[in-house]
Amino acid sequence: MNKVDTVRKELQQTGKYMMEYEIAWGNSGNISARTSEDRYLITASGTFLGELDDLDLIECDLAGNSYGTEGRKASKETPMHRAVYEQRPEINAVLHASPFYSTLIAASKIEIPTNWFIETMYYLEKVARVPYYHPGSEALGEGVREKAKSANILLLENHGVLVYDTSIREARMALQTLEMACKMLVVSQSAGIPMTGLPLETEREFIGNAAYKPRRNWNI
């Protein structure tokens, strides 16, 4: 199996995963992954992530060209995917979704805590907000481009979230961790349960020295 076919299969599995774990719904969301230094596969416009077939994934390059489309169009959200790949050459997967709790937080001014548990310290190390721009617009792409180097997760205000990582698997784990943290945040506030985060010194020590996962070497 060549690289393109391998990536296509991983994206199809990821779409099913996102639907199964309720981090995507309906035909919202779009996902992509690199196939080479300057090319990537992205879902076609109007696709259902839970049932992606081969023709639902369009190969594009960083110049904006599409290949082998069979009459299909790449997702209109291509500008923000391309912006991440251009700004972050180490990134190999970009997931855009509108999970219930994460989107709720993205539509508020509530900050997401990173110091609650191991996974939040690791996956939510750097979160930034992108002001609202219309979906699919070049303005949204530029808004993402501006923040892409300073974070590994973007909250798209009144829209959803954009998560990217060095592999499809890691991006998927980051997205699910984000949704879990946001759910805990909303539930704890609704139930009046005060959460106690770890001290900043402990969080920094974990990020720098813990053996949970290899230290991220992102230059952000």
N, C-alpha and C positions, 0 to 999 in steps of 0.2 A: 504494500500500500504506500503510495507516495505522500508527500507532506500535505498537499492540498486535500487529498481524500481523508487523511488522518484528522486534520483540523475540522473538516466538514463533519465527520462523525462525532468529534468531541463537542462541537457546537450543537448538533442535534440532541445529544445526550444532555447537554446543559439546559437547552430549552425545556425538555421534559422535567428535569430536576427543578427548574424555577417554577413551573406550574404545579408540580407535586407538592412543593414546600410553600406554596402560596406567596412567592416573592415576585410573581408575575400573574397577570389575569387578562382575560379577553385577548384582544390582539394588540394590547399595549406592550411597549418595550421592544428593544432591538439589541442584538448582540453581535460581536465581531471578534476575529482573532487573526493575527498575522500568519501569512503563509511564506513570506520572505521578507527581506529588509524593507522593500518598498511596496509590497502587496498584502492584502488582507481579504478575508471573506466576511461579508456582512449580510444579515437577513434582508430579504426583499421587502418592499413596501407592502403593508397589509397582511403580513404573515401571522400565523398562530404559533407561538413558540413551542407549544406542546406537541406539535405534529409537523415538524420541519422535514421536508423532503429535499433531495439534492438540488432541485431547481429553485428552492426557497433561499439559497445561499449564493450571493453574487460576489464574484471576485473583482476587486477594485484596486487601483494603485493610488499612491499619494499625490499624483497629479490630477486626480479626479476622474480618470477613465474607468470604464467598466468592461468586463470581458465575459463572453459566453452567456449573455443574459436571457436568451430564448424569449425575448419580448417582455421580460420582467424588469422592474426598476429597483435599484438598490434603495434601502430605507432613506427617507427624507432627512433622517438624523445623521447622515454620513458626515456632514461638516464637523460635528463634535467628536466623532470617532477619529476622523483624520487628524484633527487638531491634537489629540492625545498622542497618536502615533508619531506625529511630526515633532512634538515637543519632548517626547520621552522614548528614545530608541530602545530602552530596555523593556518597555511594556509590550506584552504579546497578546493581551486580551482586554476587551472593553465591554462591560455589561451595563445597559441602560434599562431601568425598570421603574415601576411606580408602586412598590410594596405599600401596604396600608399604613403601617406605623411610621416607616421612614418618610413617606410622602407627607404624612401629618406633620412630622417634625420639620420637613423642608418648607412647609407652608406656615411655619410659626417662626418665632425668634428664639426658641429654646435651643440651648447648646447641648450637644451630645457628650456625656462624660466618657472619658477614655480609661478611667482608673478603677472601674468596678470589678473587673475580673480579667483573667489571663488573656482571653481572646480579644477583649476590647483594647487592652494595652498593645497587643501586637497588630491587629488588623485595623484599628481605628486610630492609629498613631497620629495621622494628619488628616483632618477633615476641613474642607473649606466650602463656602457658599458662593453660588453664581446667581446674580440677580435674574429675575424673570425676563426671558426673551421668547418670542414665539417659537414653538417647536419646528425644527427643520431649517430655521433661518441662519443666514451667515452670521448674524449678530450673536446668536447662541453659540455658534462655533467659535467665534472670537472671544466670547465670555469664558468658554471652557479653555481656550488656548491661554488666556491670561492667568488662569489658576492652576493649570495642569502641572506645572513644575513645583508647586508649593503644597500639594496634597496628593493622597492616594485615593481619596473618596470625595466626590463633589455632591453637595446638596443643591439641586436645581430648584430654586424657589418657586413654589406653586406649580410644580411640574413632576418632579421625581428625583431620582438619584443616578449618578454615574460612578461606577466602580471600575478600576483598572488595576492590573497586576501583571507580574512576570509570566504567569501561566493562566490558562482557563480555570484550572482547579483552584488556584489561590484567589482569583477574582470571585469565583463562586462562593468560596468560604468567607471572603470579606463581605460580600453582599448579604449572606445569611447572618453573619455576626452583626452587621449594621441593623438589620431588621429586628433581631432578637434584643439588641440593646435599646432600640427605640421602643419596642413593646414593653420592656421592663421599665423604662422611664415613664411611659404613659400610665401603666398599671400602678406603679409605686406612687405616683402623684395622685391618681384617682383614689387609691386606697388609703392615702395618708401615711404611707410607710416611708420614713426617712431612710435613704440609702447612704451608706458610709463608704466613701471611696478611699483608696489607698493613698498614702502621702506621696507628694511629687517626687521625693527622693527615692522612694521604693519603686515608683513607676519608671524613673530614669534608670535605676539599677537593673530592673527587669529588661528593659529595651536594650541596654548595653551589654548585659552579661548573662542573662538567663539562657539556658540550653533548650528552652521550649521549641524554638525553631532557629535556624541560622539567622544571624543579625542581618537585617535589611541594609543593603548598601546603596540605596537610592540617594541620589544627590539632590535632596529636597529639604 
